[in-house]
Structures are given as C-alpha cells and as structure tokens.
Amino acid sequence: MKLAGRETALVVLLGLLAWGLGGCWNPFAPPPGDPDPDPIEWEIRDSPQHVLDNLVTAYKNKKAEEYLDCLSEDFIFFLNPRDVEEHPELEPGYWDKPEERDVHEAMFSGAGLHGGVDRIELTLTQIGDPIPIEVSPGVFHYEYQEGVDLRVHMREDDLIYQATAPSKYEFRIDPDQWGPNNETLWEICAWHDLDDGTMRSLSIPQGVEPVSLGLLKYMFIE
C-alpha cells in the first residue's frame, strides 16, 4: 500500500535525522538547522592522544579557537632556556594562554609577517611512553614527549620557517567540561620546548629558515 504524501515526507525526514545523528561529533558545529561551515572532524578530548590529534588538525587548518580549546585556562608555554639566555627579551621564559591566543590568531589569520602565512605543516611523533605524575593522592597528570616538526610556509617570498625539536606536553583532566555523553575530557596545562640542537644537525635546503619552536611562535607576538 502506498503512503500518502504527508506520511512519505515524515519517513524521509526521520531517515535524514537518523543519518545525521550517526555522524562524527563536532563540538564546533553550528546549532541544528544552520549550515555547517566547518566540515572538519574533531576528536572528543577523551584522551591525551585525542587532544594532540586536535592540536595537529587545528594547526593544519589554521583554527585558533579549536587550538585554544586544547589548552587549560591556566596553560603555560615554557621556552627553551637557551633561547631565553640568547634573547633577554624572552624573559621570564614563559607565557600564558592569552599570549598563545595572540600568537595563533596572528599566525593562523594569514596576515602580517612576510605577507602572511600560506600553509602550516605540523607532525608530532611520540617519544617513549607517557609518564604518570601523581600531583595529589589519586590525582594524576600525564607527560607526553613528542618530536615536533613544525613548518610555516610564508605567502610572498616562499620562505619556510622550520622548527624541529622535542617538546614535553603535560595533560590533566578538564575540570570544567565534559563530552557529549559525559566523557571525561583532557587538556594541555603545560608545553615545554626542549630544543636539543636537532635543527643545527640537519641539512637545511635553500628557502628554509631553521628556528627554534619558541622563537617561531614569538615572531607572531606583536
């Protein structure tokens, strides 16, 4: 027996809803009914590794808010002590989340230095196993050491700034947010640039400017 027009429309509508609900969760999606201008798939931050996955995706797609979502509100970026010794203007040797916002809004906007940023490549390679750190009885942070290879391609002069060095990320449970199904979420509360001189031992091709991670980020602080 054929369905009447109204019943047919209802079946189609229910089918579309079921299909939509079966997709990946996107915490940055617009309200239902609005077109999604950001089809990028973001991980639920239910593990430190998923936080790092989102960090890489945010760099690749130049998404400042999504990058900042990976960081705790009291996040600290620690520069390499060698950089601070050679560049006193970097004192006290660290900065916080508002300065990270300044860095990444400038870097990702495509404006400013050398005519602006064209594209960004970021690769993280885990070094060793995560290290649990008991910060209070039964409460643990986790340290991940990652090999960082960051390449920032400038628009006008084809110059590439490249930072290749290990970093240490410290993760903790996010005390303020939960996932869509009440998952425990993780966030980065500290990022240490562990520049060990790797770039100085590499063969650098023409058009690539080797720089430490901290100095590369500092270029975008006005």
QUIFENGI-V433484 format. One record per residue. N is the residue number from 1. RES is the residue in one letter. SS is DSSP state (H for helix, E for strand, - for the rest). D_CENTER is the distance of its C-alpha to the mean C-alpha in whole Angstrom. Layout:
n:N res:RES ss:SS d_center:D_CENTER
n:N res:RES ss:SS d_center:D_CENTER
This chain:
n:1 res:M ss:- d_center:55
n:2 res:K ss:- d_center:52
n:3 res:L ss:- d_center:50
n:4 res:A ss:- d_center:51
n:5 res:G ss:H d_center:48
n:6 res:R ss:H d_center:47
n:7 res:E ss:H d_center:46
n:8 res:T ss:H d_center:45
n:9 res:A ss:H d_center:42
n:10 res:L ss:H d_center:41
n:11 res:V ss:H d_center:41
n:12 res:V ss:H d_center:39
n:13 res:L ss:H d_center:37
n:14 res:L ss:H d_center:36
n:15 res:G ss:H d_center:35
n:16 res:L ss:H d_center:32
n:17 res:L ss:H d_center:31
n:18 res:A ss:H d_center:31
n:19 res:W ss:H d_center:29
n:20 res:G ss:H d_center:27
n:21 res:L ss:H d_center:26
n:22 res:G ss:- d_center:26
n:23 res:G ss:- d_center:22
n:24 res:C ss:- d_center:19
n:25 res:W ss:- d_center:18
n:26 res:N ss:- d_center:15
n:27 res:P ss:- d_center:15
n:28 res:F ss:- d_center:14
n:29 res:A ss:- d_center:17
n:30 res:P ss:- d_center:20
n:31 res:P ss:- d_center:23
n:32 res:P ss:- d_center:26
n:33 res:G ss:- d_center:28
n:34 res:D ss:- d_center:26
n:35 res:P ss:- d_center:24
n:36 res:D ss:- d_center:21
n:37 res:P ss:- d_center:19
n:38 res:D ss:- d_center:16
n:39 res:P ss:- d_center:17
n:40 res:I ss:- d_center:13
n:41 res:E ss:- d_center:13
n:42 res:W ss:- d_center:11
n:43 res:E ss:- d_center:12
n:44 res:I ss:- d_center:13
n:45 res:R ss:- d_center:12
n:46 res:D ss:- d_center:15
n:47 res:S ss:- d_center:14
n:48 res:P ss:H d_center:12
n:49 res:Q ss:H d_center:11
n:50 res:H ss:H d_center:10
n:51 res:V ss:H d_center:8
n:52 res:L ss:H d_center:6
n:53 res:D ss:H d_center:7
n:54 res:N ss:H d_center:5
n:55 res:L ss:H d_center:2
n:56 res:V ss:H d_center:5
n:57 res:T ss:H d_center:6
n:58 res:A ss:H d_center:5
n:59 res:Y ss:H d_center:6
n:60 res:K ss:H d_center:9
n:61 res:N ss:H d_center:10
n:62 res:K ss:- d_center:9
n:63 res:K ss:- d_center:8
n:64 res:A ss:H d_center:8
n:65 res:E ss:H d_center:9
n:66 res:E ss:H d_center:7
n:67 res:Y ss:H d_center:4
n:68 res:L ss:H d_center:7
n:69 res:D ss:- d_center:8
n:70 res:C ss:- d_center:6
n:71 res:L ss:E d_center:8
n:72 res:S ss:E d_center:12
n:73 res:E ss:E d_center:15
n:74 res:D ss:E d_center:16
n:75 res:F ss:E d_center:13
n:76 res:I ss:E d_center:14
n:77 res:F ss:E d_center:13
n:78 res:F ss:E d_center:16
n:79 res:L ss:- d_center:17
n:80 res:N ss:- d_center:20
n:81 res:P ss:H d_center:23
n:82 res:R ss:H d_center:25
n:83 res:D ss:H d_center:23
n:84 res:V ss:H d_center:24
n:85 res:E ss:H d_center:27
n:86 res:E ss:H d_center:28
n:87 res:H ss:- d_center:26
n:88 res:P ss:H d_center:27
n:89 res:E ss:H d_center:26
n:90 res:L ss:H d_center:23
n:91 res:E ss:- d_center:24
n:92 res:P ss:- d_center:24
n:93 res:G ss:- d_center:21
n:94 res:Y ss:E d_center:18
n:95 res:W ss:E d_center:17
n:96 res:D ss:E d_center:15
n:97 res:K ss:H d_center:13
n:98 res:P ss:H d_center:15
n:99 res:E ss:H d_center:15
n:100 res:E ss:H d_center:11
n:101 res:R ss:H d_center:12
n:102 res:D ss:H d_center:14
n:103 res:V ss:H d_center:12
n:104 res:H ss:H d_center:10
n:105 res:E ss:H d_center:12
n:106 res:A ss:H d_center:15
n:107 res:M ss:H d_center:13
n:108 res:F ss:H d_center:12
n:109 res:S ss:H d_center:15
n:110 res:G ss:- d_center:17
n:111 res:A ss:- d_center:19
n:112 res:G ss:- d_center:21
n:113 res:L ss:H d_center:21
n:114 res:H ss:H d_center:23
n:115 res:G ss:H d_center:23
n:116 res:G ss:- d_center:20
n:117 res:V ss:E d_center:17
n:118 res:D ss:E d_center:18
n:119 res:R ss:E d_center:15
n:120 res:I ss:E d_center:12
n:121 res:E ss:E d_center:12
n:122 res:L ss:E d_center:9
n:123 res:T ss:E d_center:11
n:124 res:L ss:E d_center:11
n:125 res:T ss:E d_center:14
n:126 res:Q ss:E d_center:15
n:127 res:I ss:E d_center:18
n:128 res:G ss:E d_center:21
n:129 res:D ss:E d_center:21
n:130 res:P ss:E d_center:19
n:131 res:I ss:E d_center:21
n:132 res:P ss:E d_center:22
n:133 res:I ss:E d_center:23
n:134 res:E ss:E d_center:25
n:135 res:V ss:E d_center:25
n:136 res:S ss:E d_center:27
n:137 res:P ss:- d_center:30
n:138 res:G ss:- d_center:28
n:139 res:V ss:E d_center:25
n:140 res:F ss:E d_center:22
n:141 res:H ss:E d_center:19
n:142 res:Y ss:E d_center:17
n:143 res:E ss:E d_center:16
n:144 res:Y ss:E d_center:15
n:145 res:Q ss:E d_center:15
n:146 res:E ss:E d_center:13
n:147 res:G ss:E d_center:15
n:148 res:V ss:E d_center:12
n:149 res:D ss:E d_center:13
n:150 res:L ss:E d_center:12
n:151 res:R ss:E d_center:14
n:152 res:V ss:E d_center:14
n:153 res:H ss:E d_center:17
n:154 res:M ss:E d_center:19
n:155 res:R ss:- d_center:22
n:156 res:E ss:- d_center:25
n:157 res:D ss:- d_center:26
n:158 res:D ss:- d_center:24
n:159 res:L ss:- d_center:23
n:160 res:I ss:E d_center:20
n:161 res:Y ss:E d_center:18
n:162 res:Q ss:E d_center:17
n:163 res:A ss:E d_center:16
n:164 res:T ss:E d_center:16
n:165 res:A ss:E d_center:17
n:166 res:P ss:E d_center:16
n:167 res:S ss:E d_center:13
n:168 res:K ss:E d_center:14
n:169 res:Y ss:E d_center:12
n:170 res:E ss:E d_center:14
n:171 res:F ss:E d_center:13
n:172 res:R ss:E d_center:16
n:173 res:I ss:E d_center:17
n:174 res:D ss:E d_center:16
n:175 res:P ss:E d_center:19
n:176 res:D ss:E d_center:19
n:177 res:Q ss:E d_center:18
n:178 res:W ss:E d_center:19
n:179 res:G ss:- d_center:18
n:180 res:P ss:- d_center:20
n:181 res:N ss:- d_center:23
n:182 res:N ss:- d_center:22
n:183 res:E ss:- d_center:20
n:184 res:T ss:E d_center:19
n:185 res:L ss:E d_center:15
n:186 res:W ss:E d_center:13
n:187 res:E ss:E d_center:11
n:188 res:I ss:E d_center:10
n:189 res:C ss:E d_center:13
n:190 res:A ss:E d_center:13
n:191 res:W ss:E d_center:11
n:192 res:H ss:E d_center:14
n:193 res:D ss:E d_center:15
n:194 res:L ss:- d_center:18
n:195 res:D ss:- d_center:19
n:196 res:D ss:- d_center:22
n:197 res:G ss:- d_center:24
n:198 res:T ss:- d_center:22
n:199 res:M ss:H d_center:22
n:200 res:R ss:H d_center:26
n:201 res:S ss:H d_center:27
n:202 res:L ss:- d_center:25
n:203 res:S ss:- d_center:27
n:204 res:I ss:- d_center:26
n:205 res:P ss:- d_center:27
n:206 res:Q ss:- d_center:28
n:207 res:G ss:- d_center:26
n:208 res:V ss:E d_center:23
n:209 res:E ss:E d_center:22
n:210 res:P ss:E d_center:21
n:211 res:V ss:- d_center:20
n:212 res:S ss:- d_center:18
n:213 res:L ss:H d_center:14
n:214 res:G ss:H d_center:15
n:215 res:L ss:H d_center:18
n:216 res:L ss:H d_center:15
n:217 res:K ss:H d_center:13
n:218 res:Y ss:H d_center:17
n:219 res:M ss:- d_center:18
n:220 res:F ss:- d_center:16
n:221 res:I ss:- d_center:18
n:222 res:E ss:- d_center:21
